[in-house]
Amino acid sequence: MALIWFGPEANPKTNWLSVEPTIENLEKSLRKVARLVEAYGDEYWPTFERLEKELKAKQNKDTRLNKYLTFDEYNS
């Protein structure tokens, strides 16, 4: 679960909304953090590793779920 800024439609006390990150969100974030690591060094490396781990877990989860969700239910 990630916290993403959503502005006025988010929780009025915190302005943050808790949502499940998408593969696209994680890949975009990884590209940004990779540039930070390149520009500023290893200070951002733990963030890169965390995002990479979350991306792999999300891809694995989606692959495993889709295996059964796309199965033709009339052939079961």
N, C-alpha and C positions, 0 to 999 in steps of 0.2 A: 504494500500500500504506500502510495506517495502523497505528499502534500503539494498541491498545485494552486497557484494564485489565480483567482477567478474574479476579483474585483467585487462590485456591489452585490452580485447575486450569491456570493459566498456567505459563510457564517458572518453575521454583522459584528460579532465580537472579535474575530480573528482575521477575517478576510481570506481565510484559507478553506479549501474544500478537499476532503480526503477522497481520492479516486484511485482506481487500479491503473497503472501505466500501461500504455499500449506498446507494441513492438516498435512502432514508428517513433513514439515519444522517447523510448530508451535509445534507439539508434541516433536520433537527432541530438540527444543529450551527450551520448558518447563522442560524437563528432566535435561538439563544443568543448568538452572536457579534454579531449585529445589535443586540441589547439592550446588550451590552458597549460597542459603539461609541457608541450613543446615550447611555449613562450616563457613560462614561469618556473618550470622545474617540477620536481617530485612532490611538491606540496599538495598537488591535486591528484597524485597517483592513487591514493586510497579511494577517492571518489570515482575515478575511472574503473578501478577493480570492482567496486560495489555495483556500478551500473552494468558492467559487463556480466557479472554474476546474475544480476536480475534479468538481463536480456536472455541469457542462456536458459534460465529457469522458465521464463515466460514462453520462449520458443518451444521448449520441451513440453510444457503443459499444453500449449495450443496444439502441437502435433499429436499428442496423446489423445486429447479430447476430440479433435477433428476426425481421427481414425474411426470413432464410433458415431459421431454426429453426422458424418456424411454417408454412413452406411445406409443402404436402401432398406428402410424399415419394413417394406413389404416382403422382403426376402428373409425375414427373421423367423 
